[in-house]
Amino acid sequence: MFRSLPALAVLASLAMTTAAAAQTGPEKAIDPVRLDLARQVFVASGGAESAERQLKSLFANVATLAKGSVGGTSAKLTDALVNDIMDEEMKLIPQLLDESAKAYAGNLTEPELRDMLAWTKSDSAQSIRQKMPAITQELMTKVMPAVLGMMPAIMQRSVDRVCEETHCTPEVKATLKANMGSAFKSPKS
């Protein structure tokens, strides 16, 4: 579903930021040959430009979902917020790619990285990467309605579970359910 390794790495890095910050420890030495190979894999996969395109696509989908639940001025505010967050995350791409290359180099062997690089440079991999935007769009078109249709029930069950575990008051539970329910209603015209 992701268009390239760098984009996947960026998204994974974003998801892991909080966990990684909590688990700081001594940095292990990285073999410079493996680090160079890992960086070559990211470059061959499209590098920062590919990661930026993927991040923009992700945020476009987030904005569409967010704006779908609000109307009027709130849609403009939501759009502005999503764009601002995206702009800030774009600034992190070089660092995230570098940290991703270090993670690859620290966990993959030199032969694995060489094989990965060979695949990434292959005609098949290049062709697949070129086709991924169309495949991703088709999947989003087909999958998103089902996901959106299921979300209200999933969110309501989540509120029930969390409130049971945290002993929410009935008022807090009702407010959470109302907020979750309104997040997926049609925008008001």
C-alpha positions as CSV (number, residue, x, y, z in Angstrom):
1,M,0.0,0.0,0.0
2,F,2.9,2.3,0.5
3,R,4.7,3.7,-2.5
4,S,8.2,3.3,-1.4
5,L,10.5,2.2,1.3
6,P,11.4,5.8,2.4
7,A,7.7,6.7,2.8
8,L,7.1,3.6,4.8
9,A,10.1,4.4,6.9
10,V,8.9,7.9,7.5
11,L,5.5,6.8,8.5
12,A,6.9,4.1,10.8
13,S,9.3,6.6,12.3
14,L,6.5,9.0,13.0
15,A,4.5,6.3,14.7
16,M,7.4,5.2,16.8
17,T,8.6,8.7,17.9
18,T,7.0,8.5,21.3
19,A,8.1,5.0,22.0
20,A,11.7,5.7,20.9
21,A,11.9,8.9,23.0
22,A,10.9,6.9,26.1
23,Q,13.5,4.2,25.4
24,T,16.7,6.1,25.0
25,G,19.9,4.2,25.5
26,P,23.4,4.0,24.3
27,E,23.6,4.2,20.5
28,K,25.2,1.1,19.0
29,A,28.0,1.4,16.5
30,I,26.9,1.1,12.9
31,D,29.0,-0.5,10.2
32,P,29.7,2.3,7.7
33,V,29.4,-0.1,4.8
34,R,25.9,-1.2,5.9
35,L,24.9,2.4,6.5
36,D,26.0,3.4,3.1
37,L,24.1,0.5,1.5
38,A,21.0,1.4,3.6
39,R,21.2,5.0,2.4
40,Q,21.5,3.7,-1.2
41,V,18.3,1.7,-0.7
42,F,16.5,4.8,0.3
43,V,17.8,6.8,-2.6
44,A,17.0,4.1,-5.1
45,S,13.5,4.0,-3.6
46,G,12.9,7.6,-4.4
47,G,14.6,9.3,-1.4
48,A,13.1,12.4,0.3
49,E,11.0,13.3,-2.8
50,S,9.2,10.0,-2.6
51,A,8.7,10.4,1.2
52,E,7.3,13.9,0.7
53,R,4.8,12.7,-1.9
54,Q,3.7,9.9,0.4
55,L,3.3,12.2,3.3
56,K,1.3,14.7,1.3
57,S,-0.9,11.9,0.1
58,L,-1.4,10.6,3.6
59,F,-2.3,14.1,4.8
60,A,-4.6,14.7,1.9
61,N,-6.6,11.6,3.0
62,V,-6.5,12.7,6.7
63,A,-7.8,16.1,5.6
64,T,-10.6,14.6,3.6
65,L,-11.7,12.4,6.5
66,A,-11.4,15.3,9.0
67,K,-13.3,17.8,6.8
68,G,-16.0,15.2,6.1
69,S,-17.1,15.5,9.7
70,V,-17.3,19.3,9.8
71,G,-18.6,22.0,7.6
72,G,-18.2,25.7,6.8
73,T,-15.5,27.6,8.8
74,S,-14.5,24.4,10.7
75,A,-13.6,22.8,7.4
76,K,-11.3,25.7,6.6
77,L,-9.8,25.5,10.1
78,T,-9.3,21.8,9.8
79,D,-7.6,22.2,6.4
80,A,-5.3,24.8,7.8
81,L,-4.4,22.7,10.8
82,V,-3.7,19.6,8.7
83,N,-1.5,21.6,6.4
84,D,0.4,23.2,9.2
85,I,1.1,19.8,10.8
86,M,2.1,18.4,7.4
87,D,4.5,21.3,6.9
88,E,6.1,20.7,10.2
89,E,6.5,16.9,9.6
90,M,8.0,17.6,6.1
91,K,10.9,19.3,7.9
92,L,11.6,16.1,9.7
93,I,12.0,13.9,6.6
94,P,15.8,14.2,6.2
95,Q,16.3,13.3,9.9
96,L,13.7,10.5,9.7
97,L,15.3,9.0,6.5
98,D,18.7,9.1,8.2
99,E,17.4,7.4,11.3
100,S,15.6,4.9,9.2
101,A,18.8,4.1,7.3
102,K,20.6,3.6,10.6
103,A,17.9,1.2,11.7
104,Y,18.2,-0.8,8.5
105,A,22.0,-0.8,8.8
106,G,21.8,-1.8,12.4
107,N,19.4,-4.7,11.9
108,L,20.1,-6.0,8.4
109,T,23.2,-7.8,7.3
110,E,25.4,-6.6,4.5
111,P,24.2,-9.4,2.1
112,E,20.5,-8.5,3.0
113,L,21.1,-4.9,2.2
114,R,22.9,-5.7,-1.0
115,D,20.0,-7.9,-2.0
116,M,17.5,-5.2,-1.0
117,L,19.4,-2.6,-3.1
118,A,19.6,-4.9,-6.1
119,W,15.8,-5.5,-5.9
120,T,15.1,-1.8,-5.4
121,K,17.1,-1.0,-8.5
122,S,15.6,-3.8,-10.6
123,D,13.2,-3.1,-13.5
124,S,10.4,-4.8,-11.6
125,A,10.8,-2.8,-8.5
126,Q,11.0,0.5,-10.5
127,S,7.9,-0.5,-12.4
128,I,6.0,-1.4,-9.3
129,R,6.9,1.9,-7.6
130,Q,5.6,3.8,-10.6
131,K,2.3,1.9,-10.4
132,M,1.8,2.3,-6.7
133,P,0.0,5.7,-6.8
134,A,-2.7,4.2,-9.0
135,I,-2.9,1.0,-6.9
136,T,-3.1,3.1,-3.7
137,Q,-5.8,5.3,-5.1
138,E,-7.8,2.3,-6.2
139,L,-7.5,0.7,-2.8
140,M,-8.4,3.9,-1.0
141,T,-11.5,4.3,-3.2
142,K,-12.6,0.7,-2.5
143,V,-11.5,0.4,1.2
144,M,-12.3,3.8,2.7
145,P,-16.1,3.5,2.5
146,A,-16.0,0.2,4.4
147,V,-13.6,1.6,7.0
148,L,-15.7,4.8,7.4
149,G,-18.8,2.7,7.7
150,M,-17.3,0.6,10.5
151,M,-15.7,3.4,12.4
152,P,-18.8,4.7,14.4
153,A,-19.4,1.2,15.9
154,I,-15.7,0.6,16.5
155,M,-15.4,4.0,18.3
156,Q,-18.4,3.4,20.4
157,R,-17.1,0.0,21.5
158,S,-13.7,1.6,22.3
159,V,-15.4,4.2,24.5
160,D,-17.3,1.4,26.3
161,R,-14.1,-0.6,26.9
162,V,-12.0,2.4,27.9
163,C,-14.7,3.8,30.2
164,E,-15.1,0.4,31.8
165,E,-11.3,0.1,32.4
166,T,-10.9,3.7,33.7
167,H,-14.3,3.9,35.5
168,C,-15.6,7.0,33.5
169,T,-18.6,8.7,35.0
170,P,-21.8,8.3,33.0
171,E,-21.5,12.0,31.9
172,V,-18.0,11.6,30.6
173,K,-19.0,8.4,28.8
174,A,-22.0,10.1,27.2
175,T,-19.8,13.1,26.1
176,L,-17.2,10.8,24.6
177,K,-19.8,8.8,22.7
178,A,-21.5,12.0,21.4
179,N,-18.1,13.4,20.3
180,M,-17.2,10.1,18.6
181,G,-20.6,9.8,17.0
182,S,-20.5,13.3,15.6
183,A,-17.0,12.8,14.1
184,F,-18.5,10.6,11.4
185,K,-21.7,12.4,10.5
186,S,-22.2,14.2,7.2
187,P,-21.1,17.8,7.2
188,K,-23.8,20.4,7.7
189,S,-24.4,22.6,4.7
